[in-house]
Amino acid sequence: ILDGGVKITQNRNLSYAPQVNWLDIVKDESAHIEIEGNGPKLPCDKACGDVSCWGPGNNLCQILTKTVCAPQCNGRCFGRNPSECCHNECAGGCMGPLESDCFACKNFNNSGSCVAQCPQTVIYNRNTFKMEPNPNAKYQYGSICVSQCPPNFVVHESSCVSNCPADNTEVEKNGVKRCEPCGGFCPKACEGTGSPNRETVDASNIDSFINCTMIQGSLDFLVTGIKGDSYK
């Protein structure tokens, strides 16, 4: 748990929640942990010894990856020795010291390896002293590095986004949809009038046409909407 604490209450069928070492799971040692009002507390299997468990049976002993670590480890570990520390990019433990041995990633997963950031779109060439396109570039899609953004997503800088920012417009280059700065007002298509709740342009909806550069349909105005109603 990278952010927040744990609260499990009023679950009468849950008997092993108190047996779990929640401090080994949360990132913050001061996180709030509340486990109460659940089913009767049941014992762990004898094979677990003094280690916590998730349930009955010798295959449900909890594997500790934080509270048993040597002081030299910065976060998680896969054993009690100083040489058995997880990689700094691991979250929730690991099977070995490499960034590819993590159970989960703290930041991004790049083809099975945990990294602080995905391979950037441009890299520095130490021979030419210039920034050049990175042939191995990937984009951030949630917590995963991808070589192409999924359908219905566009590339914004080094990330896959559902919509471009307000000062950007969507363009397609070489079959890839990207967000690019507009350099002024961005093209904005607005729906015209005609629907039952939008029959004419009036004071209640005129603000929805601010910065429109194209109208999809037509615009209908009433004289009373411009000159006012002489009967009021």
C-alpha positions in Angstrom: 0.0 0.0 0.0 1.9 3.1 -1.3 -0.6 5.7 0.1 -3.0 5.5 3.0 -3.8 3.0 5.6 -6.1 0.0 6.3 -9.6 -0.2 7.7 -11.5 -3.5 7.9 -14.6 -3.6 10.1 -17.9 -5.4 10.5 -17.0 -8.4 8.3 -18.2 -11.4 10.3 -16.7 -13.9 7.8 -13.2 -12.5 8.0 -11.2 -14.1 10.8 -7.6 -13.8 9.7 -7.4 -10.0 9.2 -5.9 -9.5 12.7 -3.2 -12.1 12.0 -1.8 -10.1 9.0 1.2 -7.9 9.7 -0.2 -4.7 8.1 2.9 -2.6 9.0 4.8 -4.8 6.6 2.4 -3.8 3.8 1.9 -0.1 4.2 4.6 2.3 3.1 4.1 4.8 6.0 4.7 3.4 9.4 2.4 6.0 10.9 -0.5 5.0 8.6 -3.9 4.4 10.3 -4.7 0.7 10.7 -8.1 -0.3 12.1 -9.1 -4.0 12.2 -12.1 -4.6 14.5 -15.6 -6.0 14.7 -14.9 -8.9 12.3 -15.2 -12.7 12.7 -13.5 -14.5 15.6 -9.7 -14.5 15.4 -8.3 -17.8 14.3 -4.8 -19.1 14.8 -2.2 -19.4 12.0 -0.7 -22.7 11.0 2.1 -24.0 13.2 4.4 -24.0 10.2 4.2 -20.2 10.2 5.9 -20.1 13.6 5.9 -16.5 14.9 5.2 -15.1 11.4 1.8 -13.7 10.5 -0.5 -15.4 8.0 -3.4 -14.7 5.5 -5.4 -17.8 6.4 -5.3 -21.4 7.5 -2.8 -23.8 6.1 1.0 -23.8 5.8 0.9 -22.3 2.4 -0.7 -19.0 3.6 2.1 -17.8 5.9 2.8 -14.1 5.3 6.1 -13.4 3.5 7.5 -10.3 5.2 9.4 -7.9 2.9 9.8 -4.8 5.1 9.7 -5.3 8.9 12.5 -7.9 8.7 14.9 -6.1 6.5 18.5 -5.2 7.5 19.1 -1.5 8.2 21.1 -1.3 4.9 18.0 -1.9 2.9 16.2 1.2 1.7 12.6 -0.1 1.6 12.0 -3.8 0.8 14.0 -7.0 1.0 13.8 -10.7 0.1 15.7 -11.9 3.2 17.2 -10.7 6.5 20.8 -10.3 5.3 22.2 -6.9 4.2 22.8 -8.3 0.7 19.2 -9.3 0.3 17.7 -5.9 -0.5 15.2 -5.2 -3.2 15.8 -2.7 -5.9 14.8 0.9 -5.1 12.1 0.8 -7.7 10.3 -2.2 -6.2 7.0 -1.8 -4.3 5.7 -4.6 -2.1 8.8 -6.9 -2.1 10.8 -8.9 -4.6 12.3 -12.3 -5.4 15.9 -10.9 -5.9 18.0 -7.7 -6.1 17.3 -6.7 -9.7 14.7 -4.3 -11.0 13.1 -7.2 -12.9 12.6 -9.2 -9.6 10.0 -6.9 -8.1 6.5 -8.0 -7.2 5.2 -4.6 -8.2 6.6 -1.3 -9.4 6.9 1.9 -7.4 6.7 4.0 -10.6 6.6 2.4 -14.1 6.8 -1.1 -15.5 9.0 -1.3 -18.6 8.6 -4.8 -20.1 8.9 -6.4 -16.7 11.5 -4.1 -15.2 10.6 -1.4 -12.7 12.0 2.1 -13.7 11.7 5.6 -12.5 10.5 6.8 -15.9 9.8 5.3 -19.3 12.5 5.6 -22.1 12.2 9.2 -23.2 11.3 10.3 -26.7 14.6 12.2 -27.1 18.1 11.3 -25.8 21.4 13.2 -25.6 24.0 12.2 -28.2 27.4 12.6 -26.5 29.2 12.6 -29.9 27.1 15.3 -31.6 26.2 17.2 -28.4 22.6 17.2 -29.6 19.2 15.9 -28.5 18.1 13.2 -31.0 15.0 11.0 -31.3 15.2 7.9 -29.2 14.5 4.8 -31.3 13.6 2.8 -28.2 11.2 5.5 -26.8 8.1 4.5 -24.9 5.1 6.4 -23.6 3.6 6.4 -20.1 0.2 4.7 -20.0 -0.9 4.6 -16.4 1.9 2.8 -14.7 3.1 0.9 -17.8 5.6 1.9 -20.6 4.2 1.2 -24.0 5.6 1.7 -27.5 2.3 2.8 -28.9 -0.7 4.5 -27.1 -3.9 2.4 -27.1 -6.8 3.4 -29.5 -8.7 6.5 -28.4 -5.6 7.9 -26.7 -3.2 10.6 -28.0 0.5 11.3 -27.4 1.2 14.3 -25.2 4.9 14.8 -24.8 5.9 11.4 -23.3 2.5 10.2 -22.1 -0.8 8.7 -23.4 -3.7 11.0 -22.6 -7.4 10.7 -23.3 -7.7 14.4 -24.3 -5.2 17.1 -25.3 -4.7 20.1 -22.8 -6.7 23.3 -23.4 -3.8 25.0 -25.2 -3.1 22.0 -27.5 -4.9 20.5 -30.5 -4.9 17.0 -31.8 -2.9 16.3 -35.0 -2.0 13.1 -36.8 1.6 12.6 -38.1 2.9 9.4 -39.6 -0.2 7.6 -38.3 0.3 8.7 -34.7 -2.1 11.1 -33.1 -0.3 13.8 -31.0 -1.1 16.9 -29.1 0.6 20.1 -30.4 0.5 23.7 -29.1 -2.0 25.8 -31.0 0.1 29.1 -30.9 -3.1 31.0 -30.2 -6.8 30.0 -30.1 -7.1 26.3 -30.6 -9.6 25.1 -33.2 -12.9 24.4 -31.3 -15.9 22.7 -32.9 -19.2 23.6 -31.2 -22.6 22.0 -31.6 -25.2 24.2 -33.1 -28.8 24.8 -32.1 -31.7 22.6 -32.8 -32.0 20.2 -29.9 -35.0 20.5 -27.6 -33.0 22.1 -24.8 -30.9 24.2 -27.2 -33.4 25.6 -29.8 -31.9 29.1 -30.1 -29.0 31.1 -28.9 -29.9 33.0 -25.7 -28.5 34.2 -22.5 -28.6 30.8 -20.9 -26.3 29.1 -23.4 -24.3 31.8 -25.3 -21.3 31.2 -23.0 -20.9 27.7 -24.5 -19.9 29.3 -27.8 -16.9 31.2 -26.4 -13.8 30.6 -28.6 -15.7 28.4 -31.1 -14.0 28.3 -34.5 -16.5 26.0 -36.2 -20.2 25.3 -35.7 -21.5 21.8 -36.3 -25.0 22.5 -37.7 -26.6 25.9 -37.6 -27.3 28.8 -35.2 -30.8 30.1 -34.7 -31.5 33.5 -33.1 -34.8 35.1 -32.0 -35.3 38.8 -32.2 -36.3 38.9 -28.6 -33.0 37.3 -27.8 -31.2 40.2 -29.3 -33.4 43.3 -28.8 -35.3 41.9 -25.7 -38.9 41.2 -25.1 -41.0 44.4 -25.4 -43.7 42.8 -23.2 -41.4 42.3 -20.2 
